[in-house]
Amino acid sequence: MIALRTSGLSKSYGSQTVLDALNLEIVKGEVFALLGPNGSGKSTFFRILSTLLTPDAGSAEVGGFDVVRQSSAVRGMLGVVFQSPSLDRKLTVRENLLYGGALYGLHGTDLSGRVSSALAALRLEEKSDAVVETLSGGQQRRTEIAKCLLTKPEILLLDEPSTGLDPAARMDFWGAIAQLRIEFAMTVVFTTHLMDESAKADRVGILNAGRLLTCAPPAELLAAAGPDVVRVVTDQAETVAGFLRDDFRLNPHVADGEIRVSAPDGHAVASCLQAVLSNAITATTVARPTLEDVFLFQTGCRLNE
């Protein structure tokens, strides 16, 4: 069953195209990562899905409901955590959830029960009476998600969920997401610019300049990048890249004085480079491809560019 579908989804701001004919299907129960740099269109995509923006062309459906014509039904399907915090830092965790639930029209024993369930699901019972500003970053993110659970959403949208979190808090946060998926069979869609974070997904879509370049499970993306990636640090990038193209028929990518190239036998390529162009090479390494390599090969630039 399809949880989310877009067809030719496009959005522009003046002469700048932010989303360019995006076609995407996400299956119910899937954890899907949209990987891309700042300005790639990720946040615009989420704002359209959550009915905050109207697309210029194409369509988007959430749970079978059109985001423009059936926006109320779409909002009932979603839980959304944007980059910007939505918590009142001077209130306790429980108070934030109670006020949030009241805004959704919940009240009485129904609201109390949902708050208790949400606190339990995100392992926040012991912090329920703590003031939000005293919590760690990871605990605050979990509180944001607990508030989203009050409406029992089928699809959870997380926009750059690990922004500002230290490694321990990120690990704790993603542990909570994994548990939610098991307990509630929830579809999770998140945007990120972090390679290791995108590897947690069932599938990864690479978005660049508003275009979806590829979409596949992380293992398939890595396999398509080849068995080995040779990385060469050099101050003569064009010379080394030309040698790789002409003598090995490879497709090198140059970024920040470093060359990366996918090779069927990376060690043989590296050895030949050292033998022929040792004066032009500072360092050479051979490793299995990473999602950073996949992004570079797909776009021609590094993610942080």
N, C-alpha and C positions, 0 to 999 in steps of 0.2 A: 504493500500500500504506500502511495506517495504522500509524504507529509508536507512537502514544499515543492512548488514547481514555478519556474519562471520561463517565459518565452519572449525572446527579443526585447528584454527589459533594458530601457535606455533612459538616461538622465543627463542633462547638460545644464551648466550655469553659464549663461552668455555663450561665448564661442568655445568654452571648454567642455568637452564630453567627459563625464565622470563615470558613467556606465554605458557600455557600447554593445547593445544587442546581446545581453546576457541570457544564455540558455542553461538551465540547471534543474536537476531533479534530486531530491533528497528523500530517502526511504524512511518510513516510520521506524523509530527505535535506533536510528543511526546516530553516531557521533561524527559530525562533519566539520572540518576546519577549512576556513577560507584564509589562505596565506598570501600576504602581499605587503608592500611597503606603505608608509604613510602617503596618502594621496592616490592610492590605487583604486578607490571606490568602495572599500569595505564598509565604512560607516554610512555612506549614502545608501548602500544596499540594505543595511539593517533598518535605516529610517523608513525606507519604502515598505519593507516587510511589516514593520510595526505601525504602519498607517500614518506616520508623521510627515511623509513626503509623498507627492503624487508623481508617478513616472511620466516622462514625456511621450514614451512609446512602449509598446509591448505590454505584457501582463505578468502578474505574480499572484499565485494562489497559496494560501496557507490552510491546510486541512480541507482543501477543496473549495475554500471561500476566496473570492476575488478581493484583493486588498483595497481596491477603490470602491467597487459597487457594494461590497459586503463587509465594510470595515469594522462594524460592531461585532460581527461573528468572528472575524480574524482576531480582534483584541481579546476575545474570550478564550481563544486557543493558546495565547502566548504568555510566557513569562519573559521579561526583558531586563537585562542588566547592562546598562550603558557604561562607557568609560568613566563618566562623571558620577561621583557618589550621589545617592538619593536619600541617604539616611540623615536624620536629625542627630547631630553629634552630642547634643545636650540631653537627649532622652535615653532611656535604657533600651536594651534589645527588645524586650517584650513590648514596651510602649511604642516603639517604632512599628512593630508588627500589628499592634492593635489599631493604631491610627491608620496604617496602610490598609488594613482590612476594612476599616470603616469607610475609607474612600471608595472601595469597591462595592459598598452597600451591604457588607456583612455586619452582623451584630449578634449580641446575646450568646447563648451557649454554642451556636454554630461557629461564631468567630473564635471563641475561647478554645474550642476543640481544634480548629484548624491551626491556631497559633501554637498550641501544644504539639501537634503533629509536625509542624514545620520546624520547631525547635529541636525535636527529637531527630528528624531526618538529617539535619545539619549539625548534629552533636553540639547543640548550643544550650542545653538545659542548665548547665552550671553557670553559664554567662547571661542567663535571661534577665537578671536584675542589675547587670553591669551597665554603666553609662558607655555609650558607643565610643566616645573619644578616648576611653581607657583601653579599648581593645586593640589587638594587633591588626595589621593590614589584612591578613588571611581571615581572621574572625569577622572583620567588617564585611569582607566580600561574601562570606558564608551567610551573614545576616541579610545582605542584599538578596541573595538567592532564597533564603527562607521567606522573605516578604513576597517574592514572586510565587512561591508555592501555595500561598493562601487561596488563589483562585483555581488551584488544581490544573495548571496548564499542561497541554500535551506536548508543547514545543518550547524549549528554553533557548533564547538567543543571548549570547554572551559576547559583548563587544570588547575586545582586548582585555579579557578578564584578569590577566596577571599583571597589569600595569601597576607599578609601584610596589609589588610584592617581592620580598627576598626569597631565595631558593627554598628555604624551609616552609615559608607560608605558601608558596606555589605548590609544593608537594602536598601539603595539607588540603589546599583548595581542590586540587584535582582528585585527591582521594575521596572527598565529599561528592564530587560530580560522578565519579565511577559508582559510588554507592547509590546515588539517586537513580542512575540509569538502571541498575539492577532492581531496585525496589519499585520504581514507577514506570518502567518501560518507556522512559521519556526520550524524545528526540532532542539532541543537543547540537546546536549550530553555533560555532564561535569563530570570531575573526582573530588573527594574530599576526605578528611579524617575527615571532620566535620559532626557530626551527624545531627545537626539541619539543615544544608544546604542540606543534602541528602533528608530530609523530604519534601523539596519543589518539588521534582520530582514526575512524574506520576508513575514511577517504579524505583526501586533501585536494582542494581546488586552488590553483595558483592564479591569482588575479593581479594583473599589471596594466596600468593605464586604462582601467575600466573594462578590460577584456579578460575573459576566462581562457587561459592558455592551455590548461590541461586539468584533468580531474581523474584521480585513481587512488587506490589504497597506497599507503606509504611504501610498502614493499615493492609494488609494481613500478612506482616512480623511480625508486632506487635501482631496480633491475634494468629499467630502460636507460639509465644513465651509464650503463656499462659495468664490467667487472672491476675495473681500476680507474682511478683518477690520478693523473700525474700533476703535481703542483710545482711550478718552477718560479723561484725568485730571481729576477734578473733586472739589470739596468739597460738591457738591449732587447726589449720585448719584441719589437718587430722582426729582428733577426731570428730570434728563437722561434717565434710563431711561424715565420716563413719556412723555416726548416721543417717544422712539424707538418705544415701543409704540403710542402713539395715532396719531401722524402718519405713521409709516413701516411700521407693522404688523410690526415686527421683534421679536426675542426677545433683549433685552440681558441680560448676566450681570454682576453687580456683585461685585467682590472687591478688598479692600484699597484702597478709594477709587478704583478704576479700573473702567471699564466696557468690556467687550468685546462686540462684536456682529458677527455674520456679515451681510454685505450684498451684494447683487448689483452695486451700484455704490458702492463705499466712498467714492470721492472726492466724489460728489454728496451723500452723507449727511454727510460731514465738513464740506463747505462750508455746508450748510444749518444744521448745529449751530453753526458759528462765527458765522453771520449772525444766528441767532435767540437763541442762549444764550451769547453770547461772555462775558458777565459771570460765568457759572457754570462756565466751562471753563478749565482751566489749560493743557492741551495736547491735541492730537488728532493721531493718526497713522493711516495706512492701509497695510496690508501684506498679503502672502499669508498664509494660515493656517499655523500650525505645529502640531505634535502637542500642544503645551501648550494651544493653543486648542481642539483636538479634545477633550482631557481635560476642560477647563473646560465646554465645551458639553454633554458627556455627563454630567458629575457635578454641575455647579453650583458646583464649588470648584476651587481650584488644587491642583496635585499636592502642593506642600509643605504644604498644610493637612490 
